[in-house]
Amino acid sequence: MDTGPRFPKVHDPVIAFFETAELALYWAVGLLLIVIALISLFGEVGTISSYIANETPILGLKELFATIIVLELLMTVVGYMKTKTISLGLLIGAGLTAMIRKIITVGYEPLVFQDFVLILLATVILVAAIVFVGDKAIHT
């Protein structure tokens, strides 16, 4: 089975360097996503409690969805590092989570009607992508 063009052996050290650099960058992105998720989660504890006290727990849920989106992105990075594939399902799921995050706050936060229509359209497109694309992976 042919995996594509093969560079001459003289390029092997260069290719190894780029592969190592790529892996190091993914490590850095993964670590930053972990830091962002932790800061987001711990920062939201106070925010969510104030929303509950103000009888707007939906806005607290919106804040929690931000952490979930970061975790979905982290899962994508980890999956890539394990298998050298990018899961389209995870990326589409992160986008869908972002749209749901916007939809659940309708009525609690100001939103222009045209923006709401665009959010609904994006949600429909992402749901269709999940149905038609599913959890395919892009091999790199």
C-alpha positions in Angstrom: 0.0 0.0 0.0 1.4 3.3 -1.1 1.2 6.1 1.6 2.2 8.9 -0.8 5.5 10.3 -2.0 8.6 9.3 -0.1 11.4 11.8 0.3 15.0 10.6 -0.1 16.7 9.4 3.1 18.7 12.6 3.3 15.5 14.3 4.4 14.7 11.9 7.3 16.4 14.1 10.0 14.4 17.1 8.8 11.2 15.2 8.8 11.9 13.9 12.2 12.6 17.4 13.5 9.3 18.7 12.1 7.4 15.8 13.5 8.9 16.4 16.9 8.2 20.1 16.7 4.6 19.3 15.7 4.2 17.0 18.7 5.8 19.6 21.0 3.3 22.3 19.8 0.4 19.9 20.3 1.7 19.3 23.9 1.8 23.1 24.4 -1.7 23.6 23.1 -3.0 20.7 25.2 -1.4 22.2 28.4 -2.8 25.6 27.6 -6.3 24.1 27.1 -6.0 22.3 30.5 -5.0 25.6 32.2 -7.9 27.5 30.5 -10.3 24.7 31.5 -9.2 24.9 35.1 -9.3 28.7 35.3 -12.7 28.7 33.6 -14.1 26.0 35.9 -12.8 27.6 39.1 -13.7 31.1 38.0 -17.3 30.0 37.3 -18.0 28.6 40.7 -18.5 32.2 42.1 -20.2 33.4 39.0 -22.7 30.5 38.9 -23.5 31.0 42.6 -24.3 34.7 42.0 -26.5 33.7 39.0 -28.4 31.2 41.2 -28.8 34.0 43.8 -30.2 36.3 41.1 -32.5 33.5 39.9 -30.8 33.3 36.5 -29.2 29.9 36.7 -29.3 29.6 32.9 -26.6 32.2 32.6 -24.5 30.1 35.0 -25.1 27.1 32.7 -23.8 29.2 29.8 -20.6 29.7 31.7 -20.3 26.0 32.3 -20.7 25.3 28.6 -17.6 27.4 27.9 -15.6 24.9 30.0 -17.2 22.0 28.1 -16.2 23.6 24.8 -12.6 23.9 26.0 -12.7 20.2 27.1 -14.0 19.1 23.7 -11.1 20.9 22.0 -8.7 19.2 24.5 -10.2 15.9 23.5 -9.5 16.7 19.9 -5.9 17.5 20.6 -5.4 14.3 22.7 -7.1 12.2 20.0 -4.8 13.7 17.4 -1.7 13.0 19.5 -2.8 9.4 20.0 -3.9 8.5 16.5 -2.6 11.2 14.2 -6.2 11.7 13.1 -8.6 14.6 13.7 -12.1 13.5 14.7 -14.7 15.6 12.8 -17.3 14.5 15.2 -15.5 16.1 18.1 -15.0 19.4 16.2 -18.6 19.5 15.0 -19.7 18.7 18.6 -17.7 21.6 19.9 -19.3 23.9 17.4 -22.8 22.5 18.3 -22.1 23.0 22.0 -21.1 26.7 21.3 -24.4 27.2 19.4 -26.4 25.6 22.2 -24.6 27.8 24.7 -26.0 30.8 22.8 -29.5 29.4 22.4 -30.1 28.6 26.0 -29.5 32.2 27.0 -32.2 33.6 24.7 -34.5 35.8 26.8 -31.8 36.3 29.5 -29.3 38.2 27.4 -29.9 40.8 24.7 -29.7 39.3 21.2 -30.4 40.9 17.9 -33.0 38.9 15.9 -30.7 38.5 12.9 -28.0 37.0 15.2 -30.5 34.6 16.6 -31.5 33.5 13.1 -27.8 32.9 12.2 -27.3 30.9 15.4 -30.2 28.7 14.5 -29.0 28.3 11.0 -25.5 27.3 12.2 -27.1 24.8 14.6 -29.1 23.2 11.8 -26.0 23.0 9.6 -24.0 21.4 12.5 -26.7 18.9 13.2 -26.9 18.0 9.5 -23.1 17.6 9.5 -23.3 15.2 12.4 -26.0 13.2 10.6 -24.2 13.1 7.3 -20.5 13.2 8.3 -20.8 11.4 11.6 -17.6 10.7 13.4 -15.2 10.4 10.5 -11.6 11.1 11.0 -9.1 13.0 8.9 -5.8 11.1 8.7 -2.8 13.3 8.6 
